[in-house]
Amino acid sequence: MTSRVDLLVILHNSRPLIPSLIDGLRKISIPITAYFLDNDSNDGTPEALDAAIGQLPFPAYLLRSLRNNGFARGMNLLAAQGQAEFIFLLNPDTRIAAGCLEKLVQRADSDPRIAICEARQSPREHPKAFDSVTGETTWCSGAAALIRRQAFQEIGGFDEQIYFMYCEDVDLSWKFWIRGWKCIYLPTAVVQHFTQDLTPGKRRTMENYFSFRNSIFLFYRFGSWKDRKILWNFLFKRFVSRAYSLQSKMLFAFALVDHIRYIPYLYKTRDSLSGSHHPWVRLSETSLSH
């Protein structure tokens, strides 16, 4: 039977996560094809994964990169490997529950204007609004999301020019809304997410840097003058309040300077997003408000 779904997983030094990931994938009951990309790991991830994918009941391919492409470029590369109607983005630090992917496909089939359909992450979910009846939501996390390939290709995939990690899923979701597609949250489809940023003692230097810088990108691309208070509060908390250490504030300062070189590109691409004042495009429900 022809696969309707291409499963896409990016890994970087993820060897300890592989057994749980594979265990969840073995529960998928519909025909799929899996594509894995190792982003220049040095902990034996590709070797361990190569040995593990033989346990999967569907075709699986492992690609290896000599550089860390990040999430946006990595997903674009993987998406280009297949031709299935849907692509399913899945983090390596997850275990998909039985029936999760099947429910996502069923929901996407119910409405041809659904571009992306997100599973519920357990035990910790992103705090964002959604319509309890329709499932429409402001944005969908890329940790476990089914995307219609037609919609993905229509908007050019992830913007790898400015995103390495963080906020690229928000950017993608809002482009979908603006172009007339829908973003849906499906709480009955569940994936267990072993969020790595909760690991005791984990250093989050890269995460903090890109989260800060890319949050500002969202303001440039989708914000307006009426949203300025959200940006001011975001900057005040990072630089003036006692919520962050001096070391973190120095990191944010470097990220603030770095973002300047992207401003021309951001404004140029912003102009192409006509009618960007969509009711589901809400800066207040992103990291800018945290």
C-alpha positions in Angstrom: 0.0 0.0 0.0 1.3 3.5 -0.9 2.4 5.6 2.0 0.4 8.8 2.6 2.7 10.0 5.3 6.5 10.7 5.3 7.8 10.7 8.9 10.6 13.2 9.4 12.9 13.1 12.4 16.1 15.1 13.0 18.7 14.0 15.5 21.8 15.6 17.1 23.6 13.7 19.8 20.4 11.9 20.6 21.6 8.4 21.2 19.9 7.9 24.6 16.5 8.8 23.1 16.5 6.2 20.3 15.0 3.2 22.2 12.0 5.2 23.4 11.5 6.8 20.0 11.7 3.5 18.1 9.3 1.9 20.6 6.7 4.5 19.9 7.1 4.3 16.1 6.5 0.6 16.1 2.9 1.2 17.2 2.0 3.1 14.0 -0.5 1.0 12.1 -0.9 3.0 8.9 1.6 2.8 5.9 4.3 5.4 6.2 7.9 6.0 5.1 10.4 7.3 7.6 13.3 9.6 6.9 15.9 10.3 9.6 18.6 13.0 9.4 21.6 12.9 11.8 22.9 16.5 12.2 26.6 15.8 12.7 26.3 13.9 16.0 29.5 12.8 17.8 27.9 10.5 20.4 27.2 7.4 18.2 23.7 8.5 17.3 23.8 7.4 13.6 25.3 4.0 14.4 22.7 3.3 17.1 19.9 4.5 14.9 21.0 2.5 11.9 20.9 -0.6 14.1 17.5 0.3 15.5 15.5 1.2 12.4 15.6 -2.4 11.3 12.9 -3.1 14.0 10.5 -0.8 12.3 7.6 -2.3 10.3 7.8 0.3 7.5 10.6 1.6 5.1 13.1 3.8 6.9 16.0 5.7 5.6 18.9 7.3 7.5 20.7 10.4 6.1 23.9 11.8 7.6 25.1 15.3 7.4 28.6 16.6 8.1 27.2 19.8 9.5 24.5 20.7 12.0 21.7 22.1 9.8 19.5 23.0 12.6 15.7 22.3 12.6 14.4 24.5 9.7 17.0 23.5 7.1 17.1 19.9 8.3 13.3 19.5 7.9 13.3 21.1 4.5 16.0 18.6 3.4 14.0 15.7 4.8 10.8 16.9 3.3 12.4 16.9 -0.2 13.2 13.2 0.1 9.6 12.0 -0.2 6.4 12.7 -2.1 3.7 11.6 0.3 0.5 13.7 0.8 1.5 14.5 4.4 4.7 14.9 6.3 4.8 14.2 10.0 7.4 16.1 12.0 8.5 14.4 15.2 11.1 15.3 17.8 13.5 12.5 18.8 12.8 13.1 22.5 9.3 11.7 22.1 7.3 8.5 22.3 4.3 8.5 20.1 1.2 6.9 21.6 -0.8 4.3 19.8 -3.3 5.8 17.4 -1.7 9.3 17.5 -0.7 9.6 13.9 -3.8 7.8 12.7 -6.0 10.4 14.5 -4.0 13.3 13.0 -4.5 11.9 9.5 -8.2 11.4 10.1 -8.6 15.0 11.3 -6.6 16.4 8.3 -8.8 14.3 5.9 -11.9 15.9 7.4 -11.0 19.3 6.0 -8.9 20.0 2.9 -7.9 23.4 4.2 -6.1 22.0 7.2 -2.4 22.7 6.7 -1.0 21.5 10.0 -2.5 19.4 12.7 -0.7 19.2 16.1 -0.7 16.4 18.7 -1.1 17.1 22.4 2.3 16.9 24.2 2.3 15.1 27.5 3.0 15.9 30.3 3.8 19.5 29.5 1.9 21.4 26.7 2.5 24.8 25.2 0.2 27.3 26.8 -1.7 28.7 23.8 -5.3 29.3 22.9 -7.4 27.0 20.8 -11.0 26.7 19.9 -12.4 23.8 21.9 -14.9 23.0 19.1 -13.0 23.4 15.9 -9.5 22.8 17.3 -8.2 26.0 15.5 -5.2 27.4 17.3 -2.8 30.3 16.9 0.2 28.1 16.1 1.3 24.4 16.0 4.5 23.1 17.6 6.9 21.3 15.3 7.6 18.6 18.0 4.7 16.4 16.7 2.7 17.8 13.8 1.2 16.5 10.6 1.6 18.9 7.7 -0.2 18.8 4.3 2.6 18.8 1.7 0.7 21.0 -0.7 0.5 23.7 1.9 4.1 23.3 3.0 5.3 23.7 -0.6 3.0 26.6 -1.2 4.7 28.7 1.4 8.2 27.5 0.6 8.7 25.3 3.7 10.5 26.6 6.8 12.4 29.8 6.5 16.0 28.5 6.8 17.4 31.9 6.0 16.8 33.2 9.5 15.8 30.2 11.7 18.2 27.6 13.1 16.1 26.6 16.1 13.1 28.0 17.9 10.1 30.0 16.5 10.3 28.5 13.0 7.1 26.6 13.8 5.3 29.8 14.8 6.5 31.5 11.6 5.3 28.5 9.5 1.9 28.4 11.2 1.2 32.1 10.8 2.1 31.9 7.1 -0.5 29.1 6.8 -3.2 31.2 8.4 -2.4 34.3 6.3 -2.5 32.2 3.1 -5.9 30.8 3.9 -5.0 27.5 5.5 -5.8 26.3 9.0 -3.8 25.3 12.0 -5.5 22.6 14.2 -4.7 21.3 17.7 -6.0 17.7 18.3 -5.9 16.9 22.1 -7.0 13.3 21.6 -3.8 12.5 19.6 -1.0 12.2 22.2 2.7 12.1 22.2 4.9 11.8 25.2 7.5 14.6 25.1 10.6 14.2 27.3 11.4 17.9 27.1 15.2 18.1 27.4 15.2 21.7 28.7 13.9 20.3 32.0 17.0 18.1 32.4 18.8 19.2 35.7 22.0 21.1 35.1 21.4 21.4 31.3 23.1 24.5 29.8 20.7 26.4 27.6 23.1 28.9 26.0 22.1 28.2 22.4 18.4 27.8 23.2 18.3 31.1 25.1 20.2 32.9 22.3 18.0 31.7 19.4 14.8 32.0 21.4 15.5 35.6 22.2 16.7 36.6 18.7 14.0 34.7 16.8 11.2 36.1 19.0 12.2 39.5 17.8 12.1 38.2 14.2 8.4 37.4 14.8 7.7 40.9 15.8 9.4 42.3 12.7 7.6 40.0 10.4 4.1 39.8 11.9 3.9 42.6 14.5 2.5 46.2 14.2 2.7 49.4 16.1 -0.2 48.3 18.3 1.9 45.4 19.5 4.9 47.5 20.6 4.0 47.1 24.3 4.6 43.3 24.0 8.1 44.0 22.6 9.0 46.6 25.2 7.9 44.3 28.0 9.9 41.4 26.5 13.1 43.6 26.3 12.5 45.1 29.8 12.2 41.7 31.4 15.4 40.4 29.6 17.6 43.5 30.3 16.2 45.4 33.2 14.4 43.1 35.6 16.1 40.6 37.9 14.5 37.7 36.2 17.8 36.9 34.3 21.4 36.8 35.4 24.1 39.2 34.1 25.5 36.4 32.0 22.1 35.9 30.4 21.7 39.6 29.7 25.1 39.7 28.0 23.9 36.8 25.8 20.7 38.6 24.9 22.8 41.7 24.1 24.8 39.7 21.6 21.6 38.3 20.1 20.1 41.8 19.9 23.1 43.0 17.9 23.1 39.9 15.7 19.4 40.4 14.7 20.2 43.8 13.0 21.7 42.2 9.9 18.5 40.3 9.2 16.2 43.4 9.4 16.2 44.1 5.6 15.3 40.5 4.8 12.6 40.5 7.4 11.0 43.7 6.1 11.3 42.4 2.5 9.6 39.1 3.3 7.0 40.9 5.5 5.7 42.8 2.5 4.9 39.5 0.8 2.6 38.5 3.7 -0.4 40.5 2.6 -3.3 40.7 5.0 -1.1 39.6 8.0 -3.6 41.0 10.5 -5.2 37.6 11.0 -7.2 36.9 14.2 -5.1 33.8 15.0 -1.8 35.6 14.5 -1.2 36.6 18.1 2.2 37.8 19.4 0.8 37.6 22.9 0.9 33.8 22.7 4.5 33.4 21.8 7.8 33.6 23.8 7.5 37.4 23.4 5.0 37.5 26.2 6.9 35.2 28.6 
